[in-house]
Amino acid sequence: MADTTMRETLTREAVVAATRALIVDESLAAVSLRRVGAALGVTAPALYAYVTDKRDLLRAVAEYEFARLIERFEAIDDPDPLVRMRQQSRAYIDHALENPELFKTMFLFPPDLAFGGTTGEELAQATRTFEVALVAITEAIEQGLIRNIDPLTAGLTLWTATHGCADVLNMGFEFDEAGREELITRVLDTVIAGLQTL
């Protein structure tokens, strides 16, 4: 009876929220339909009315996390595009450090970068995040603040450095706060300076 009652109030949003909570509390590896169902007081088969499979569930969590990251990017409104590039990169790293397991979940699904080949797993919200970041980069190129190169190449360069920094900081090395801040600053200083010089 409890399973039936719970199913009457269940929604896709509730299923996704329970999945996200499981990732935060335990890990990405802990996610299964059985575990999510148990957290919601229903059996795993009851979830199929709301999600196709585990991959669909993780995709929904990734969509939510990218939407949160887009909000952080769009809240940065400095008129100087170089400042926005730096602040968005910092927001990206902060987002990664707040919950490494959610960050891993996000990148199960890549953006569509229009290179001609796709994996079939591209996520619209991931693509939108990259597009928001490209606005500042394009403005910096147009204003002569960084080299006149393809904005996508410049964006990938900055993303590679930023993502790499986030990954290193999430590996569990014993950085104190000052060491972490110095690494982030040096990575961003170096990559932005590289985009500015011939």
Rosetta blueprint (number, residue, H / E / L):
1 M L
2 A H
3 D H
4 T H
5 T H
6 M H
7 R H
8 E H
9 T H
10 L L
11 T L
12 R H
13 E H
14 A H
15 V H
16 V H
17 A H
18 A H
19 T H
20 R H
21 A H
22 L H
23 I H
24 V H
25 D H
26 E L
27 S L
28 L H
29 A H
30 A H
31 V L
32 S L
33 L H
34 R H
35 R H
36 V H
37 G H
38 A H
39 A H
40 L H
41 G L
42 V L
43 T L
44 A H
45 P H
46 A H
47 L H
48 Y H
49 A H
50 Y L
51 V L
52 T L
53 D L
54 K H
55 R H
56 D H
57 L H
58 L H
59 R H
60 A H
61 V H
62 A H
63 E H
64 Y H
65 E H
66 F H
67 A H
68 R H
69 L H
70 I H
71 E H
72 R H
73 F H
74 E H
75 A L
76 I L
77 D L
78 D L
79 P L
80 D L
81 P H
82 L H
83 V H
84 R H
85 M H
86 R H
87 Q H
88 Q H
89 S H
90 R H
91 A H
92 Y H
93 I H
94 D H
95 H H
96 A H
97 L H
98 E H
99 N L
100 P H
101 E H
102 L H
103 F H
104 K H
105 T H
106 M H
107 F L
108 L L
109 F L
110 P L
111 P L
112 D L
113 L L
114 A L
115 F L
116 G L
117 G L
118 T L
119 T L
120 G L
121 E L
122 E L
123 L L
124 A H
125 Q H
126 A H
127 T H
128 R H
129 T H
130 F H
131 E H
132 V H
133 A H
134 L H
135 V H
136 A H
137 I H
138 T H
139 E H
140 A H
141 I H
142 E H
143 Q L
144 G L
145 L L
146 I L
147 R L
148 N L
149 I L
150 D L
151 P H
152 L H
153 T H
154 A H
155 G H
156 L H
157 T H
158 L H
159 W H
160 T H
161 A H
162 T H
163 H H
164 G H
165 C H
166 A H
167 D H
168 V H
169 L H
170 N L
171 M L
172 G L
173 F L
174 E L
175 F L
176 D L
177 E H
178 A H
179 G H
180 R H
181 E H
182 E H
183 L H
184 I H
185 T H
186 R H
187 V H
188 L H
189 D H
190 T H
191 V H
192 I H
193 A H
194 G H
195 L H
196 Q H
197 T L
198 L L
